[in-house]
C-alpha cells in the first residue's frame, strides 16, 4: 500500500488563527496561542502521523512589514518554510478581504497548491462567508476555499482531507512517533513566553525573550532554570513586579503547563536579565535561535 508524506506551510497575517488551526489538526497544543498579534516568532513544525501518511506542518510568524531586525528574521522563517513546502495553507479571517493586493500578489506567486482557510466563521453570517469564499475563488483560483472555526473545531476535518488529496507519495521524513522536531527546551521557553504575553501589556511581551539555561532531570523531578531577557531596566522591574508578585504569577502558570507537557513534577526558577536592543542585534538574535 502506498504511503504519502509532505510539508505543509501555514501562512497568513498576525492573529488570524494559524497556531490554533495547527494545534487542532494535530490534536495537541504545540504552538502557543494568545490574543496578541505576533505571538509566534519561530517556524514551529508539527507532525501528523498515521499509518499511510505523514504531514509535516510548519506554523509560521504572521506576515508583517518589518520594523526591527527581529521582524526580518521572523519573515526569513516564513520564506524558508515556503521553500520546501508541498502545499500552503493560507489562513485569513473575516476582517481581511481578498482585495489586499499585496497579499494577493504574494499568493499568486506561489507555484504549489494553495488552500485558503477562512477562519473565525462562527462570528459571521452565511451571506458574508459565501461572499468571501466566492471572492477568494475568483481572485486567486486556489485549490480549495474552506470556511472554518479553528477554535470550535468546525470544518477542520475538511482542511485535513484537502491536504491529503494533494500530498505526494513519499516515505516518512521523521520517525512516526515524533510530534515535532523541536526540543523540549524550545517548548518550555515558549510556554513561559506565552504566560508573559498573557500577563503583561503594551511593549513588555514584545521586548522579551526566554532562554532555558539549565534542564536537569532527576528521578521524580525536573529542575529548570529559565532566563527572561528584556531590553531595559524599567522593563525588568515591571516583569518582576512589586515584591516579585508578577514574575511569581507567571512562574506558577508556566510550571503547571510545563508539568502537563512533560508529565512530570517540575521545579522552575526564573530570572530576569537586561540585554539591550537585542531585537536589533544580529549576534544576539542568532544566540536566541533566530536563524532560518
Protein Blocks (a to p, Z undefined) as FASTA:
>chain_A
ZZdddddddeddehiopmmmmmmmnopafbgcdfbehkbmbdcddddddfkbccdddddd
dddddfbfklmmmmmmmmmmmmmpcbdcddddfkbcfklmklmmmmmmpmbdcddddehk
lmccfklmmmmmmmmmmmnopabdcdddfknopoklmmmmmmmmmpccdddfbdfkbcbf
cdfklmmmmmmmmmmmmmpghjlmmmpccddfbacddfkbccdddddddfbfklmmmmno
gghlmmmmmmmmmmmmmmmmnopacdddddddddehklmgmklmmmnopaZZ
